[in-house]
Amino acid sequence: MASKRNKRPERGISLRAFAPNAVTALALCVGLSGVRFAYMENWVLAAGAVVLAGILDALDGRVARLLNAESRFGAELDSLSDVIAFGVTPALILFFWSLQNMPQFGWVISLTLAVGCALRLARFNAQIDDDDQPHKSAGFLTGIPAPVGAGLAMLPLYLWMITDLELFRHYSIVGPWIVVNAFLLISNTATYSWSSLRLRKNIRLEALMLFALMGVALITSPWVTLAAISVAYIALIPFSIRSYAKVKRQRELDAN
């Protein structure tokens, strides 16, 4: 009984878990700052805020695994941050930039991106303890991740900043593109994750050099690079579907 009385309940989060959660909170603040920049019509900083939030979002999970500080609190905070930074923020940016000029349905279409992101993350949280996840067990994702959805949704904005053509800003282009991305977020499409990608030993140095050059390109020509990455990711989706279909067929054969 004495040991139970002397055992103090844990309060708050551990010091070890502070770092990854701080990165997540920073990603939330940086992403949401994009709304302020959009309100000021500073589209470069608005898009840059979302991109930087995506980089921070990629870091927080790795910091948590490095420190062995993964927790349910961190997972919930990460989901809330993602909804705001990659759902609400790009929806508002694209509304201020383009869809506010659309008759009647501009706001509704903007909301589809925020709702799609929220539904995706709600599904993820609901299945977080579910062992029966065929895509995850095979190293694939279900639908496109929230940061990717935000980045892809802003592809017309990247193209507009590259070319200065008002065509890419027109709601007839932006509206349908947002809806497509919203449905990709909540779809059951199998998409590549880092664990599903395998590099052959003889090209790993080349891949490392390509990754480094991509980082330099993001600094020197960010919008061209982001547009190219977006197009490349879209082009990879059919290949990811085909790759998962092969894995699924092999599993069915092994089961029989």
DALIN-V897763 format. One record per backbone hydrogen bond with DSSP energy under -0.5 kcal/mol. NH is the residue of the N-H (numbers start at 0). CO is the residue of the C=O. E is the energy in kcal/mol with one decimal. If there is no record, write none. Layout:
nh={NH	NH}
co={CO	CO}
e={E	E}
This chain:
nh={4	5	6	7	17	17	18	20	21	22	23	24	25	26	27	28	29	30	31	32	33	33	34	35	36	37	38	39	40	41	42	45	46	47	48	49	50	51	52	53	54	55	56	57	58	59	60	61	62	63	64	65	66	67	68	74	75	76	77	78	79	80	81	82	83	84	85	86	87	88	90	91	92	93	94	95	96	97	98	99	100	101	104	105	108	109	110	111	111	112	112	113	114	115	116	117	118	119	120	121	122	123	124	125	126	127	129	130	132	136	137	138	139	140	142	142	143	148	149	150	151	152	153	154	157	158	159	160	161	162	163	165	167	168	169	169	172	173	174	176	177	178	179	180	181	182	183	184	185	186	190	190	192	195	196	196	202	203	206	207	208	209	210	211	212	213	214	215	216	217	218	219	220	224	225	226	227	228	229	230	231	232	233	234	235	236	236	237	239	240	241	242	243	244	245	246	247	248	249	250	251	252	253	254	255}
co={0	1	2	5	13	14	14	16	17	18	19	20	21	22	23	24	25	26	27	28	29	30	31	31	32	33	34	35	37	36	40	41	42	43	44	45	46	47	48	49	50	51	52	53	54	55	56	57	58	59	60	61	62	64	63	70	71	72	73	74	75	76	77	78	79	80	81	82	82	83	86	87	88	89	90	91	92	93	93	94	97	98	102	101	104	105	106	107	108	108	109	109	110	111	112	113	114	115	116	117	118	119	120	121	122	124	126	128	130	132	133	135	134	190	140	188	183	144	145	146	147	148	149	151	153	154	155	156	157	158	159	163	164	165	165	166	169	169	170	172	173	174	175	176	177	178	179	180	181	182	140	188	138	192	192	193	199	200	202	203	204	205	206	207	208	209	210	211	212	213	214	215	216	220	221	222	223	224	225	226	227	228	229	230	231	232	233	233	235	236	237	238	239	240	241	242	243	244	245	246	247	248	249	250	251}
e={-2.2	-2.4	-1.1	-0.6	-0.6	-0.8	-0.6	-1.4	-2.4	-2.1	-2.0	-2.4	-2.2	-2.3	-2.0	-2.2	-2.9	-2.7	-2.6	-1.6	-0.6	-1.4	-1.5	-0.8	-2.1	-2.2	-2.5	-1.6	-1.5	-3.1	-1.1	-2.0	-2.5	-2.3	-2.2	-1.3	-2.1	-2.7	-2.1	-1.9	-1.8	-2.4	-2.4	-1.7	-1.3	-2.1	-0.9	-0.7	-2.7	-2.2	-2.2	-2.3	-2.2	-0.5	-3.4	-1.9	-2.3	-2.6	-2.5	-1.9	-2.3	-2.6	-2.4	-2.2	-1.7	-3.2	-2.6	-1.0	-2.4	-2.6	-1.3	-2.3	-2.7	-2.6	-1.5	-2.8	-2.4	-2.2	-1.9	-2.2	-1.9	-1.5	-2.8	-0.7	-2.5	-1.9	-2.0	-1.1	-0.6	-0.7	-0.9	-1.0	-3.0	-2.6	-2.1	-2.2	-2.8	-2.2	-2.2	-2.3	-2.4	-2.2	-2.5	-2.3	-1.6	-0.8	-1.7	-0.5	-1.5	-2.7	-1.2	-1.5	-3.2	-3.1	-0.7	-3.9	-1.3	-2.6	-2.2	-2.3	-3.0	-2.2	-1.2	-1.9	-2.0	-2.5	-2.1	-2.1	-1.9	-2.6	-2.6	-0.5	-1.0	-0.9	-0.7	-1.1	-1.8	-2.3	-2.2	-1.4	-2.2	-1.9	-2.3	-2.0	-2.4	-2.0	-1.8	-1.8	-1.1	-0.7	-2.2	-0.5	-0.7	-0.9	-0.7	-0.8	-1.8	-0.9	-2.3	-2.2	-2.3	-2.4	-2.3	-2.1	-2.5	-2.0	-1.8	-1.9	-2.5	-2.1	-1.1	-2.5	-2.9	-2.2	-2.7	-2.2	-2.3	-2.6	-2.4	-2.4	-2.5	-2.4	-2.3	-2.2	-1.3	-0.8	-0.8	-0.5	-2.3	-2.3	-2.1	-2.5	-2.3	-2.0	-1.8	-1.9	-2.8	-2.4	-2.3	-2.2	-2.2	-2.2	-2.4	-2.3	-1.4}
